[in-house]
Amino acid sequence: MQELRIHGRGGQGSVTAAELIAVAAFEGGMFAQAFPAFGVERRGAPVQAFVRFSDSTIRLRSQVYEPDFVIVQDSTLIKDVDVFKGLKKGGIAIINTEKALQSAVPEGVRLITIDATSIALEVLGLPITNTALMGAFAAATGIIGFETLTKALNGRFKGPLAEKNIETARRAYLQVKGEQ
């Protein structure tokens, strides 16, 4: 089993990203589980969402404490939240940022930075980064294929909105694939 933890702020679509990544994994033939961690959060407050992937039934129902992968939708969270806590050696951290990171990434963790905000603004016209980061996750991990991600996005969005979200994911996917 592999696990993903998504860090974002309320209103950024972290929960939607987790759900769509799980749907894409399921479409690809895996067992998947997605769920949020909610407290008294409000728009802009730090939130977390989790995804588990496995070739067999998933019975575990706890939060994800030792993820294989971390997605950080807002790099300003790094100073407020230990986004790397428990991240396994050999894991991957995908961070939405246009700048070089000032904080230390744990040893043995592969760091992928992508300016998902710029991609989202260009394609969607809004700074909603979740679909760009889903594309980056697909490219970086191979757990979900781009085709199954496209299917999940088409299931969630319709018409031009689906097309824009797929294009947002595609641009991030190709950018990360180009770096590998």
Secondary structure, DSSP 8 states (H G I E B T S, - for coil): -EEEEEEEETTS-HHHHHHHHHHHHHHTT-EEEEEEE-SS--TTSEEEEEEEEESS-----S--SS-SEEEES-GGGGGTS-TTTT--TT-EEEEE-SS---S---TT-EEEEE-HHHHHHHHTSS---HHHHHHHHHHHH-SS-HHHHHHHHHHHS-HHHHHHHHHHHHHHHHHHHHH-
